[in-house]
Amino acid sequence: MKSASPRRLLLTSAAAGLAAALLAVPSASSAASAEGGVKPTIVLVHGGFADASGWTDVIERLQADGYKTIAPANPLRGLPVDAPYITSVLKSIEGPIVLVGHSYGGAVITNAAVGVDNVKALVYIAAFVPDEGEQLGALINKYPGTEIPASVKEVPYPGGVDLYLRPDRFRAAFAADLPASTTRLMQATQRPFAASSFTDTTTGAAWHTIPSWALVAKEDKAIPPALERYMYKRARSTVYETAASHVPMMSQPRLVTRIIKDAAQAVD
């Protein structure tokens, strides 16, 4: 019998070794199973006077931990427009979702997540958490402490009125724990939102059926901390507190990231 050449033996040995190595490597599905399931997609919804860039530091941390993140542009045209828009984003995502809202974005996600089965957790960061039939204008005056009504400038446009935070009040009312140089940029690039947002009625409250996590910003001058505590308690949220202004995702991104991850791991 003709013996195999050394070259053929080497190739056969290499092929066998490669096959063994491939068999030893877990597939993506088995790796996911070993970790307890696929990590949820994190969807971050900003509020008024802001845009998605406020989530930058949180996004970087979540991505470093292997979470897919999406920070859509909230239209800021009022709940009847904004909530269905965010719902459309949610319905484009496969797999579980952790839905996060800041400020007015909390009202948006409260409405948007109703009936979206793959939203497994809600996270509220210094946010409104309205119930069905409520208006934000009534909620914000339930407890003293907000500086927003005294800080806004109304600018009419064809079909409605936009709200802007005035340059001389922006930092104090919105982001007092950030550097002045940062808040000057934020004020100059702020996205106004429709004044109708304060009179729009919440048509559904997803927190009745979806578990929630929430952060009280104890130095908040936009949404009074007492109001945040009231809404979070009513929603039976897992509550955290920190000494922060209205934008803790910018001043304390590490904490905000941990809260989001706590929610993600709890529903994994």
N, C-alpha and C positions, 0 to 999 in steps of 0.2 A: 504494500500500500504506500502511496506517495505521501510523504510527510508534509504538513503545512509549513509554509515559509515563515521565517521569523517575523516578516512584515505583517503577514496575515494574522499570526498569533497576537501580535501587538494590537492590531485594529480590533480583533475579536474581544480581547481583554478590555480595551478602552470602551467598546460599545456596551459590554456587560456592566462595566463600572458606571457608565452614564445612566443605563437603565435602572441600576440599583439606587443611584442618587435621586433620579426622578421619582422613583417609588417612595423614597424616604421623605421627600418634600411634601408637606400637606398642601392640598388644593386650597384655592381662595375660600371655597365654601366651608371646608373643614377647619381652616384657620379661623374663619368667622365664628363657627360653632364653638371652637375652643375658647373664644373670648366672650361667649354668651350671646352672640348675634351680631348683625351688621350695625355699625354705628349710625345713629340717626343723622340726617341732614339738619344743620342749624340754620334757621331763617331769621334774620335780624331786621326788624322794622323800625325805622326812625320816626321821630315825631315832628311837630311843627318847629319853625325857625331853624331847621337843620336839614342835613342830608345824610346819605349813607356813610360818608367819610368819618362820622363820629364813632363808627364801630371799628375803625382800622386796627387799633391795638388789640382789641378782642379777637378780631378775625385772625390776625397773625398768630395769636396764642392757640386758638382753636385748630387752625390748620397745622400748626406744629405738632398737635396731639392727634392728628389724623382725622379730624372732622371736616367733612365737606360743608362749606358755608356759602350762603347766599344772602346778600344785603340789597334787596330791591329798592328802587326809587319809589317811595310812597308819594302818590300824586298830590296829596294835601289839598284836595278839592272838596272835602267833606265826606262824612261816612258813607252816603249813598254811592259815591264814586270809589273811594279808597278801599272800603272793605271788599267789594266784588273784585277789584283789581288784585288785591293780595290773595283772595281766594283763587283766582286764576293762576297765580304763581304757585300756590300750594298744590293745585291739581296737576301741575306739570312735573311734579317731583315724585319719583318712585321710592318706596320704602318709608320708614318712620321719619317723622319730623319733630323737632323741638322748635317751637315758635316763640320768638322773643320780641317784646315790644317796649319801647321807651316813650314815656310821656304820653302824648296823644296817640302814639303808635300802640299803646296798650288798649285803647278803645277800638282801634282798627282791628287788632288781632282777636279781640273779644268777639267781634262780629264776624270776622273773616273765617274763623276756624269752625264755625257751626256747620255740622254735617260733613266735615272733611275727616274721614275716618283715620287717615294715617298721621294726623297730628296727635302725638302721644303726650305732649307736655306743653304747658304755657309758662313763660317766664316774664315777669313784669319788673322792669327796672325804672324806679321812680315814675310810675305810670298810673294812668287812669285805668280803673277796672269797673266799668259801669255794668249795671244790671239792665235787663230788658225794660224798656220804657223810660229810661233815664236820659237826661241831657247833661253834657259836661258843664255848661254854664251854671246849672244849679248845683252840681257836685262841688265845683271849685270854690263856691261860697259857703259850703256847709261848715267849714272851720276857718278861723282867721289865719292869715299868714301869707297869702299869695300876693306877689307884687306884679303879677302879669297885667291885670286890668289897668293899673296906673302906668305901665311901661310900654303899652302898645300904641302904634300909630295905625289908623285905618286908612287904607288907600283904595278908593273905588276903582273898579274896572268894569268894562261892559259885561253885565250879567251878574255882578256880585261885588263883594268887598274883601280885600286881602288884609291880613294883619302882619305888621312888622314890629320887631322890638327896636325901640329907639336907641341910637348910639350911646347916649348918656346913661341908659338904664340896662343895657344888655348884660354886662358882666355881673352887676349886683343881682339882677333878677334871675339869671340863667346859669352862670358858670363862675361864681365868685372864687372857687378854689383852683382855677386855671390861671396861668400867667396872662397878664394884660395883653401882651403881644399876640397870644393865641386867641383871646376873645375879640380882639380888634379884627382879626381875620374872619372869625366866625360871624361877627356882626355884618361885615362887608359882604359876605357870601351867603348870608342866611336865605333860606327859601321860605317865603311867606306862606301862610295857609289860610284857607277860606274862613271868614268870620262865622259862616254858617255851621262850622264844626262844633260850635258851642251850643247850637240850638237843634242840631240833628238828634234824632231819637235812636237809641240803641234798639235794634230789632231782634237780637238774639245774644245770649251770653254763654259762650262756650265753656266758661269755667264751671258751669253747673255739672258738666259731665267729663271734663278733662282736668287732671290734676295740675296744680300750679305751684310755682316758686316765685318769690317776690322780694325785692330789695327796697327798704325804706331809706331814703336819703335824709338824714336827720337835720341837715342844714339847707334843705330845699326851700327856695323862695318862689318857686313856680307852683308846684302842687304841695300844699301844706303836709308836713309829715303826719299830722293827726288824721288827715284824709286818707293818706296812703295806708296807715294802719287800719283804719275803718274798712276800707275796701278789701284789703288783703285778708282781714279776719273773716269778713263775710264770704269771701271766696274759699275759705279754708286752705289758704296757701301755706306752704312752708316758708317762713318769714326770716329774713336776715336784716340787720340794721348796720349802718355805717355813718360816720361823720363825713358827709359829702354834700356838694351842691346838687343841682338838678341833673348834672351829667356825670354820674359815677362811672359810666363806661369809658369816659375819657380820663378822669382823675384817678380812678381806681380800677383799671382794666383787669388786673390780676384777680381781684375779688369777683368782679362780674363774670369773668371766665369760669371761675370755680363754681359759681352758682349755676351757670348754664350746664357745666359738666355734671354737677350733682343731679340736675334734672334729667340729663341724658342717661346717666348711669342707673338712675332709679327706674327708668322705663325701658331699659335695654333688654 
